[in-house]
Amino acid sequence: MAKDKTSAVKDAYTDGTPFDEITYLEAKLILKPDRFTSVQSFKDFGKIVRKTAKQAGVGFLPAETDAPEVREIVFLDTPDFDFYNNAFILRRRISYEHGFPVGDPEIVFKFRHPDERAATAVDVRPRIDGKHRIKFKAEALPLKDEVGGFRLLYSHNCQFGLSQLRDSNRTSMETLHKIFPALSRLDGVETGNVKLVNEGIVEEILLPLGQLDFGEGQLAKCDISLWRTRGAHLPLVGEFAFQAKFDSRKKVGARQKKLAADFYIKLQWAVESWLALGVTKTAMVYRLNGVAPQGHE
């Protein structure tokens, strides 16, 4: 059970650092995976995106490459899914080129919640000697049971390269509590080890589509992806997403906000038969063995 500490926090974390502010908008459409059987099927979806953008008065700048990216993703949690049940997500992602891993594996630790205040108040900064990055996003998803609207989740993330960790036992709860002080919100989960969620290893095939231009310099990169299990190659879920970054949401103009919302809703109607409502990619991994943990998504 999570402790409610948000009421005791005002506008800063315990060390006096001001609250993180939302600097990203990411809008997602979760899609049924059965139509994504080739790179061409990704491109066909991209044609719908481009057509819908034109209808909505949104500019579209195509990607310079049509080569898909391949990434491996695993989620880590306790046997009882204490992280996910309390709105935390811990994952590792590795990029591949020509069949071989490249770069530093990326660790992402996040607190994702429908209440903005609750997401803001959780200090996700890791206690490590190396570098890390904070990304605080407002994530738009369709309504859970109908097309034509949207709901918001607030995703407070930290990410860093695996090489930044010096601890030898990276899966013990003792180590994770030391690295991520935010886990002190969990009661009675101080010992043991985390493991792969449902023993699942996800292979992500991602194709950059380009950039959406909402005017006044506000661009948003967009892509289409498919998640499937490694080994069995079981298709799990597809996703279209666009993401915009801004210094402050107060500086985002009303016209840009309206264009983004109009495009997002128009695209839902244009791909209605593709949509998988009421789920997220993470939730699909947690449901691999038929178990439905208590997420906050």
Residue, then its C-alpha position, 0 to 999 in steps of 0.5 A: m500500500a502506498k503512503d499518502k505523502t503528497s499533502a505534506v509537500k507544498d512546492a518543493y522536494t525535501d531538499g528544497t529543490p523546486f518541483d519538476e514542471i511538465t515539459y513534454l506532451e506525448a499523445k498515444l494511440i494504442l493499436k491492435p497488433d494484427r495489421f502490423t505484419s511488415v514495414q509497408s503496413f507501418k508506412d500505410f498507417g503513416k499515410i493515414v497520419r499524413k492525410t489526417a494532418k493535412q485535413a486538420g491544418v497541421g504540417f507534416l515533415p516526413a522522416e529522412t529514413d524509412a528503416p525501422e529501429v529494433r529495441e529490446i525492453v524488459f520490465l522489472d518488478t517484485p513477484d507481487f507487482d508492488f511497483y506497478n500496483n503503486a504506480f511505479i514502473l521500472r524498465r530497461r531498454i537496449s537498442y540494436e543495429h544490424g542484429f547487435p546491441v549498441g550504446d548504453p542500455e537505458i534504465v527508466f524509472k517512472f511514477r505514472h498517475p492520473d493525478e497531476r499533483a500526485a505525480t509532481a510530488v514524487d521525487v524520482r531523482p536517482r541517488i547515483d554518482g553518474k548522470h541522469r535525466i528527468k522527463f516529466k510528461a503529460e500523456a494523452l490517451p483515448l477515453k477508455d471506452e469510446v472514440g473521440g476524446f482523451r484522458l491524461l496520465y502524468s508520467h514523471n520519469c528519470q532515465f540514465g545509462l546502465s553504466q552509471l550504476r556501480d552496484s553489483n546486485r542491481t536487482s535487490m530491493e535493498t539496492l533499488h531503495k538506495i538508488f530510488p528513494a521514492l520507493s520509500r512510499l512502499d510499505g513492507v517491500e524492503t527485501g528480496n529481488v525484482k525479476l522480469v515481469n511475467e518472464g517477458i522480453v519485448e521486442e519493439i519494432l519502431l518506424p519514425l514517421g516524421q514531424l508534425d508542425f503545429g506552427e510557431g516553431q512547435l514541432a512534434k516527432c511521431d512514430i509507429s511501433l509494434w511490441r511482440t514477445r521475443g522467442a514466441h513472437l507473440p504480437l502484443v500491441g501497436e502504438f502511434a505516438f507524437q511527442a512535443k517538447f517545450d520550455s514551459r506549457k505556459k508558452v504554448g499558444a492556444r492555437q497550437k493546443k487546439l491544433a494538437a487536440d483536433f488532430y488527435i481526435k480526428l486521427q482516432w476517427a480515421v483509425e477507429s477500427w485499429l484502436a485498442l481502447g482501455v489499455t497501455k503497452t505496459a499493461m499488456v506486458y503485465r497481463l501476459n499470464g492473465v494476471a490483471p494487477q492494480g495499475h493507475e493507468 
